[in-house]
Amino acid sequence: MVPMRAPTMLYRKGTQERIHDVHVDWLIVDEHQVDEFLDQGWFRTPTEAGKGEHAGEAEHRAAAARAEQERAERERQAAEDDARRADLDARELKLTAMQEEIERRLAELERATAAATADAGKQAKQTKPAADGK
């Protein structure tokens, strides 16, 4: 029998022994075989075997959940920003239309004032007596 260079004990749920309040089966493999056995459903600790997840999987799921929440928050924020920009664009269009209406009315008022002033001047000339002799 060839001695193992780095013996490693692995676990999975079973009936062989109770360790840390978890019923597990265990085996000892050389370090170069560990990944192969992990892929087959074995775990590095009885606690991992009891939970049914490899070390780091819970952290990976939590990180993935946080990343998803952050992505959803960024999308929500982007949607709010787009809505704000659309609202501002609509307000700007409304203000532009109001400014054009004010300018149109002002031009009409100036024309009416000029016309009224011209009419008043014509009436003043017509009512003025001739100054050349009588």
Sequence and secondary structure as in RCSB ss.txt:
>XXXX:A:sequence
MVPMRAPTMLYRKGTQERIHDVHVDWLIVDEHQVDEFLDQGWFRTPTEAGKGEHAGEAEHRAAAARAEQERAERE
RQAAEDDARRADLDARELKLTAMQEEIERRLAELERATAAATADAGKQAKQTKPAADGK
>XXXX:A:secstr
    SSEEEEEEEEEEEEETTEEEEEEEEEGGGHHHHHHTT BSSHHHHHHTS TTHHHHHHHHHHHHHHHHHHH
HHHHHHHHHHHHHHHHHHHHHHHHHHHHHHHHHHHHHHHHHHHHHHHHHHHHS   S  
